Amino acid sequence: MRRLVLISLNAFFFLGRLAWADPLSEVRLLPAELEWKKINTGNERATVAGDDAKSGLYAYRIRFPANARLAPHFHPDDRVGTVLSGTLYFGYGTEFNVIELKPLQPGSSWTEPANTPHFAWAKDGEVVIQVVGVGPSGTNQASPK
C-alpha cells in the first residue's frame, strides 16, 4: 500500500509539473536559422525549443570547439543527449577520468539522470550535441569524493 501511495504521489508531482509548464510552440528551424550564443564554458549554445530555466520541455544544442572539456557537473533534471556531429567523449563520475570516457559518434545518445555527475571532452575536433529535458534545470559543479 505504501508503495502505491509513493507511486501515486510521484505521478501527481510529475503531471503537475507538466500541467504548469509553458506550452510548447510550433517551431521549424533550419540549421542556418539557429542563433548561437557564447556561454560561460566557452562553448556556444542554440535554443531549439522551450526554456530550461522554466517548467516544461526544452531542447538546445551545444557546439564544442576542438579539445573543449566539460568538468564534472550535474543537473537537477533528467536529460537525454544526442551527438549530431563530431565525436564526444562522455563519462560519469565526480572526477574527470580519461579511462571512464566513451567515444560517442554522430547518432549516439546518452542519459543524464538527475543529480548524476558527468563530464565530456571534444578530443578530436568540433562537436555538436542536442540535449532534451524537462525544466526547470540548472548546472552544478561536482565535488570530487
C-alpha positions in Angstrom: 0.0 0.0 0.0 2.8 2.4 0.9 4.5 1.8 -2.4 1.2 2.5 -4.3 0.9 5.8 -2.4 4.5 6.8 -3.3 4.0 5.9 -7.0 0.8 8.0 -7.0 2.5 10.9 -5.4 5.4 10.8 -7.9 2.9 10.6 -10.8 0.9 13.5 -9.4 4.1 15.6 -8.9 5.3 14.9 -12.5 2.0 15.5 -14.1 1.6 18.6 -12.0 4.9 20.0 -13.3 3.8 19.4 -16.9 0.4 21.0 -16.2 2.0 24.2 -15.1 4.6 24.2 -17.9 4.6 26.7 -20.6 3.0 25.2 -23.7 5.4 24.1 -26.5 5.1 26.4 -29.5 5.3 25.4 -33.2 8.9 25.7 -34.4 10.6 24.7 -37.6 14.3 25.6 -37.7 16.9 25.1 -40.4 20.5 24.7 -39.1 21.3 28.2 -40.6 18.4 29.7 -38.5 19.9 28.7 -35.1 21.1 31.6 -33.0 24.3 30.5 -31.4 25.4 32.4 -28.3 28.7 32.0 -26.4 28.2 30.7 -22.8 30.3 30.8 -19.7 32.1 27.5 -20.6 33.5 29.0 -23.8 31.1 26.8 -25.9 28.2 28.0 -28.0 24.6 27.2 -27.3 21.5 27.5 -29.5 17.9 27.1 -28.2 15.7 24.7 -30.3 12.6 24.8 -28.1 11.4 25.8 -24.7 13.5 27.4 -21.9 15.4 25.2 -19.5 15.1 27.8 -16.7 11.3 27.4 -16.8 8.9 24.4 -16.3 8.3 22.4 -19.4 10.1 20.6 -22.2 13.3 22.2 -23.6 15.8 21.3 -26.2 19.1 23.1 -27.1 22.3 22.4 -28.9 25.8 22.9 -27.7 28.8 23.4 -30.0 32.1 22.5 -28.5 35.3 23.7 -30.2 38.1 21.2 -30.7 39.7 19.9 -27.4 37.0 21.6 -25.2 36.4 19.8 -21.9 33.4 20.0 -19.5 34.4 19.5 -15.9 32.3 17.1 -13.8 28.9 18.6 -13.2 25.2 17.6 -12.7 21.7 18.9 -13.3 18.5 18.7 -11.1 16.5 17.2 -14.0 16.7 14.1 -16.2 18.1 14.7 -19.7 18.8 12.8 -22.9 21.7 13.9 -25.2 22.4 13.1 -28.8 25.6 13.7 -30.8 24.8 15.5 -34.1 28.3 15.9 -35.4 31.9 15.0 -34.3 32.9 12.6 -31.6 32.0 13.4 -28.0 33.9 11.5 -25.3 31.5 11.2 -22.4 31.8 9.8 -18.9 30.1 9.6 -15.5 31.7 10.5 -12.1 32.8 13.3 -9.8 36.3 13.4 -11.3 37.4 13.9 -14.9 38.8 10.4 -15.6 40.0 9.7 -19.2 39.6 5.9 -18.6 35.9 6.4 -18.0 35.3 8.3 -21.3 33.4 6.5 -24.0 33.6 7.9 -27.6 30.1 8.7 -28.9 29.9 9.3 -32.6 27.1 11.1 -34.6 23.7 9.4 -33.9 24.9 8.2 -30.4 22.8 9.1 -27.3 23.3 9.1 -23.6 21.3 9.8 -20.5 22.0 12.3 -17.7 19.9 11.1 -14.7 19.0 13.9 -12.3 21.9 14.8 -9.9 24.3 12.3 -11.6 27.8 13.9 -12.2 29.2 13.6 -15.7 31.9 15.1 -17.9 32.8 15.4 -21.6 35.6 16.1 -24.0 35.6 17.1 -27.6 39.0 15.5 -28.0 39.2 15.0 -31.8 37.6 18.2 -33.1 34.4 20.3 -33.1 31.3 18.5 -31.7 27.6 19.5 -31.8 25.2 17.8 -29.4 21.5 18.2 -28.7 20.1 18.0 -25.1 16.4 17.5 -24.2 14.9 17.7 -20.8 12.0 18.9 -18.7 12.8 22.1 -16.7 13.4 23.9 -14.6 17.0 22.9 -14.9 20.4 24.2 -13.8 24.0 23.2 -13.6 26.1 22.5 -10.5 29.8 21.7 -10.4 30.5 18.2 -8.9 32.9 17.9 -6.0 35.4 15.1 -6.1 34.8 12.5 -3.4 
